[in-house]
Amino acid sequence: MATVTGFEGLRHPRKTDLKQFSELFEPLFSASSDEARRQAAAALSQCQHVPQSVALRIGEAPISIAAIFLTRSAAIDDATLLQIIRTQSPAHATAIARRENLSVHLVDALVERRQTAVAPEKAALPAPVAPAPQQRPTETAAEDMTTAKLLREEKLRSDLKSLARTSRQVPPAGQAPPAEPVIEPVHALHAALLVRFARSGEANLFAASLAAALSSSLELGERILLDISGQQLATALTAMEMPPADSLFILSALYPDLAERLGGATRGDALLAALTPQASRARVQSWLQAEQDDKAGTRTHQPYLAPDRSNDPRQSPQRQETARSAKDITQKPAYGRTH
């Protein structure tokens, strides 16, 4: 810790300082206890200048040591983060997903890592074909930040929709109908993305992540988010077994009125307390089933206010005749003189 404390005191370390610290850090870090390494990682997460060899060494440590550094450090560059995502555990990827201002390349790597992780689990099911990674030109220092954000949003939306897409078309003759939708507990990476996008207020990306977590269409994710009471989103989060603290944070970030306090708790606390996992799963499953039936073409909608209302089978001949008589009456003048 003395070495780390001395390095922290250098506001603008020179190249020789960085090189010397890198050479000293490796043997000291390896020989230290877990608690000492954890303290060193926490201290270095506040430094603006950390050698990338040191950042990689901390990032490759067990997640109990590396988590705070991977989540908070502004000194670690994208190349090092990409290497950690591709070589370390899913817990390391989840910690990186909680960082602020993820670049396009990091989001791509996180989604690709998630797809690779779930592929063996769903080998027996018809899995969606993920699009081949596209080569992106190297971003220049003068690239417009708004354009980069739009590119990141579009790419992430495309990847999440591919991840969420399932084979729900009408089965050919002789095949069994599609199985009923199953709601699985939210994956740690999806939970991290939901918290991140709620914090940054990126509603479109949040809806896409929610749809991916539910294995539903993007339209359903958007409809859930558009319920301004927060009831539907709270139901979906409870059904997916999202940790209560994360659920409350998401609801308060997206619906500020739920952060208002009522006595010793907030409106969000009261909303979540009124929900049970069993009832929430049943309700969300009904949403998914309705969406599945709509895609299969097994449900039809008869518009009650359509022009051909008289053809509605729900209208008896007697009621249809009454409606026509009422229409004739309304066409006659109801006021003024008649000749």
C-alpha positions in Angstrom: 0.0 0.0 0.0 2.9 2.3 0.6 3.9 2.0 -3.1 0.3 2.7 -4.2 0.0 5.7 -1.8 3.2 7.2 -3.2 2.0 6.7 -6.7 -1.4 8.3 -5.9 0.4 11.5 -4.8 1.8 12.0 -8.3 -0.7 14.3 -10.1 1.1 14.2 -13.4 3.4 11.1 -13.4 6.1 11.0 -16.0 6.8 8.0 -18.3 9.6 7.0 -16.0 7.3 7.1 -13.0 4.7 4.9 -14.8 7.4 2.4 -15.9 8.9 2.2 -12.4 5.5 1.8 -10.7 4.6 -0.9 -13.2 7.8 -2.9 -12.4 7.3 -2.6 -8.7 3.6 -3.3 -8.6 3.5 -6.8 -10.2 5.6 -8.7 -7.5 4.1 -6.7 -4.6 0.6 -7.3 -5.8 1.2 -11.0 -6.3 2.7 -11.4 -2.8 0.0 -9.4 -0.9 -3.0 -10.8 0.9 -6.5 -10.6 -0.7 -7.5 -7.7 1.6 -4.4 -5.7 0.7 -4.9 -6.3 -3.0 -8.6 -5.2 -2.6 -7.5 -2.0 -0.9 -4.9 -1.4 -3.6 -7.5 -1.9 -6.4 -9.9 0.5 -4.7 -7.3 3.2 -4.3 -6.0 2.9 -7.9 -9.6 3.0 -9.2 -9.5 6.8 -8.3 -6.3 7.5 -10.1 -6.5 9.1 -13.5 -3.1 7.7 -14.7 -2.5 3.9 -14.3 -0.2 1.9 -16.5 -2.2 -0.5 -18.6 -0.1 -3.5 -17.5 -1.1 -2.7 -13.9 -4.8 -2.3 -15.0 -4.7 -5.6 -16.7 -3.1 -7.3 -13.7 -5.9 -6.0 -11.4 -8.6 -6.8 -14.0 -7.5 -10.4 -14.2 -7.6 -10.8 -10.4 -10.6 -12.6 -8.8 -13.8 -10.6 -9.1 -14.0 -9.9 -5.4 -10.7 -7.9 -5.9 -11.2 -6.5 -9.4 -14.9 -5.5 -9.3 -14.5 -2.0 -7.9 -11.6 -1.3 -10.3 -13.4 -2.6 -13.4 -16.5 -0.6 -12.5 -15.0 2.8 -11.6 -11.5 3.2 -13.0 -11.3 5.9 -15.8 -7.7 5.1 -16.5 -8.2 1.6 -18.0 -8.6 1.8 -21.8 -10.9 -0.1 -24.1 -8.3 -2.5 -25.4 -7.6 -3.7 -21.9 -11.3 -4.0 -21.1 -11.9 -6.0 -24.3 -9.2 -8.4 -23.3 -10.7 -8.9 -19.9 -14.2 -9.4 -21.3 -13.0 -12.1 -23.7 -10.7 -14.0 -21.3 -12.2 -13.6 -17.8 -15.4 -14.8 -16.1 -19.0 -13.6 -16.7 -18.7 -11.8 -13.4 -15.9 -9.6 -14.8 -18.1 -8.8 -17.9 -21.0 -7.9 -15.6 -18.7 -5.5 -13.6 -17.6 -3.8 -16.8 -21.2 -3.5 -18.0 -21.9 -1.3 -15.0 -19.3 1.3 -16.2 -20.5 4.8 -17.4 -20.2 5.7 -21.0 -19.4 2.3 -22.6 -18.1 2.6 -26.1 -19.6 0.8 -29.1 -16.9 -1.8 -29.2 -17.4 -2.6 -25.5 -21.1 -3.0 -25.9 -20.6 -5.3 -28.9 -18.1 -7.4 -26.9 -20.5 -7.7 -23.9 -23.4 -8.8 -26.1 -21.2 -11.2 -28.0 -20.0 -12.6 -24.6 -23.6 -13.1 -23.5 -24.5 -14.9 -26.7 -21.5 -17.2 -26.4 -22.4 -18.0 -22.8 -26.1 -18.9 -23.4 -25.4 -20.9 -26.6 -24.4 -24.2 -24.8 -27.5 -24.0 -22.6 -29.9 -23.7 -25.5 -28.2 -26.2 -27.8 -31.3 -28.4 -27.9 -33.5 -25.4 -28.9 -33.7 -23.6 -32.3 -31.5 -20.7 -31.5 -31.5 -17.4 -33.5 -28.6 -16.8 -35.8 -26.5 -14.0 -34.5 -25.2 -11.6 -37.1 -21.6 -11.8 -37.9 -19.5 -9.2 -36.2 -19.0 -6.3 -38.5 -15.6 -4.6 -38.9 -15.9 -0.9 -37.8 -13.4 1.7 -38.9 -11.1 3.0 -36.2 -12.7 6.0 -34.6 -10.7 9.2 -34.9 -10.2 11.7 -32.2 -12.3 14.2 -34.1 -15.3 11.9 -34.5 -18.6 13.6 -33.6 -19.9 12.3 -30.2 -23.5 12.4 -31.3 -22.8 10.2 -34.3 -21.0 7.7 -32.1 -23.9 7.6 -29.7 -26.4 7.0 -32.5 -24.2 4.2 -34.0 -23.9 2.5 -30.6 -27.7 2.7 -30.0 -28.5 1.2 -33.3 -26.0 -1.6 -33.1 -27.0 -2.5 -29.5 -30.7 -2.5 -30.5 -29.9 -4.8 -33.4 -27.9 -7.2 -31.3 -30.5 -7.3 -28.5 -33.3 -7.9 -31.0 -31.4 -10.8 -32.5 -30.7 -12.1 -29.0 -34.4 -11.9 -28.1 -35.8 -13.3 -31.3 -37.3 -16.8 -31.0 -38.9 -19.2 -33.4 -42.5 -18.4 -32.9 -43.9 -18.7 -36.5 -46.8 -21.0 -37.3 -45.4 -24.5 -37.2 -45.7 -26.6 -40.4 -48.3 -29.3 -40.6 -47.4 -32.3 -38.4 -45.3 -30.3 -36.0 -46.4 -29.5 -32.4 -47.5 -26.0 -31.6 -44.9 -23.7 -30.0 -44.4 -24.3 -26.2 -45.8 -21.9 -23.7 -43.4 -19.0 -22.9 -41.2 -19.5 -19.9 -39.9 -16.7 -17.7 -36.4 -17.2 -16.6 -34.6 -15.3 -13.8 -32.8 -12.3 -15.2 -29.2 -12.9 -16.2 -26.6 -10.8 -14.4 -25.5 -9.1 -17.6 -29.1 -8.1 -18.5 -29.6 -6.8 -14.9 -26.5 -4.7 -15.2 -27.6 -3.3 -18.6 -31.1 -2.5 -17.2 -29.6 -0.6 -14.3 -27.1 1.2 -16.5 -29.7 2.4 -19.1 -32.2 3.4 -16.4 -29.4 5.5 -14.7 -28.5 7.2 -18.0 -32.2 7.7 -19.1 -31.8 5.9 -22.4 -35.3 4.6 -22.7 -34.9 3.0 -26.1 -32.0 0.9 -25.0 -33.7 0.1 -21.8 -36.8 -1.2 -23.7 -34.5 -3.3 -25.9 -32.7 -4.8 -22.9 -36.0 -5.5 -21.2 -37.3 -7.3 -24.3 -34.1 -9.4 -24.5 -34.4 -10.3 -20.8 -38.0 -11.4 -21.4 -37.2 -13.1 -24.8 -40.0 -11.0 -26.2 -40.4 -8.5 -29.0 -39.2 -5.0 -28.8 -42.8 -3.8 -29.0 -43.7 -5.5 -25.8 -40.7 -4.0 -24.0 -41.8 -0.5 -25.2 -45.4 -1.1 -24.1 -44.3 -2.1 -20.6 -42.1 1.0 -20.4 -44.9 3.3 -21.6 -47.1 2.5 -18.6 -46.4 5.7 -16.7 -47.7 4.3 -13.4 -44.7 1.9 -13.4 -47.0 -1.0 -12.5 -46.2 -3.1 -15.6 -42.5 -2.6 -15.3 -42.6 -3.5 -11.6 -44.5 -6.6 -12.4 -42.0 -7.6 -15.1 -39.0 -7.0 -12.8 -40.6 -9.0 -10.0 -41.4 -11.9 -12.4 -37.7 -12.0 -13.5 -36.6 -12.0 -9.9 -34.6 -8.8 -10.2 -32.9 -7.9 -6.9 -35.3 -5.6 -5.0 -32.6 -2.9 -4.6 -32.1 -2.8 -8.4 -35.8 -2.9 -9.1 -36.4 0.1 -6.8 -33.5 2.0 -8.4 -34.8 1.4 -11.9 -38.4 2.4 -11.0 -37.3 5.6 -9.2 -35.0 6.5 -12.1 -37.6 6.0 -14.9 -40.6 7.2 -12.9 -39.5 10.0 -10.5 -42.9 10.1 -8.7 -42.2 6.6 -7.4 -39.3 8.1 -5.4 -41.6 10.2 -3.3 -41.7 9.2 0.3 -44.9 8.0 2.1 -44.1 7.7 5.7 -41.0 5.5 6.1 -40.9 4.2 2.6 -41.3 5.4 -1.0 -44.1 4.9 -3.5 -41.8 2.4 -5.3 -41.4 0.4 -2.1 -45.1 0.2 -1.7 -45.6 -0.8 -5.4 -43.0 -3.6 -5.1 -44.3 -4.8 -1.8 -47.8 -5.3 -3.3 -46.5 -7.8 -5.9 -45.7 -11.5 -5.5 -43.4 -13.4 -7.8 -46.0 -16.0 -8.5 -48.7 -13.5 -9.5 -46.2 -11.4 -11.5 -44.9 -14.4 -13.4 -48.5 -15.4 -14.3 -49.3 -12.0 -15.6 -46.1 -11.5 -17.6 -46.6 -15.0 -19.0 -50.1 -14.0 -20.2 -48.5 -11.0 -22.0 -46.0 -13.3 -23.7 -48.6 -15.9 -24.6 -50.8 -13.2 -26.1 -47.9 -11.9 -28.2 -47.1 -15.5 -29.3 -50.7 -16.1 -30.3 -50.8 -12.8 -32.3 -47.7 -13.8 -34.2 -49.1 -17.3 -34.8 -52.3 -15.8 -36.2 -54.6 -17.6 -33.8 -56.2 -14.4 -32.5 -58.5 -12.1 -34.5 -59.6 -8.6 -33.5 -63.1 -7.3 -34.5 -63.0 -3.5 -34.3 -66.1 -2.5 -32.4 -66.1 1.0 -33.9 -65.3 0.0 -37.5 -67.6 1.2 -40.4 -68.9 -2.4 -40.9 -70.1 -2.6 -37.3 -73.5 -4.0 -38.5 -71.6 -7.1 -39.6 -70.3 -7.8 -36.1 -71.6 -11.2 -35.1 -72.1 -9.9 -31.6 -74.9 -7.7 -32.8 -78.2 -9.6 -33.0 -80.6 -8.9 -35.9 -83.0 -7.1 -33.5 -80.2 -4.8 -32.2 -79.0 -4.1 -35.8 -82.5 -3.1 -36.8 -82.7 -0.8 -33.8 -79.3 0.8 -34.7 -80.6 1.4 -38.3 -83.8 3.0 -37.0 -81.7 5.3 -34.7 -79.5 6.3 -37.6 -82.6 7.3 -39.6 -83.9 9.4 -36.8 -80.7 11.2 -36.3 -80.7 12.2 -40.0 -84.0 14.1 -39.6 -83.9 17.7 -38.4 -84.2 17.9 -34.6 -84.8 21.6 -34.4 -86.2 24.5 -36.5 -89.2 24.6 -38.8 -90.0 21.9 -41.3 -91.9 22.3 -44.6 
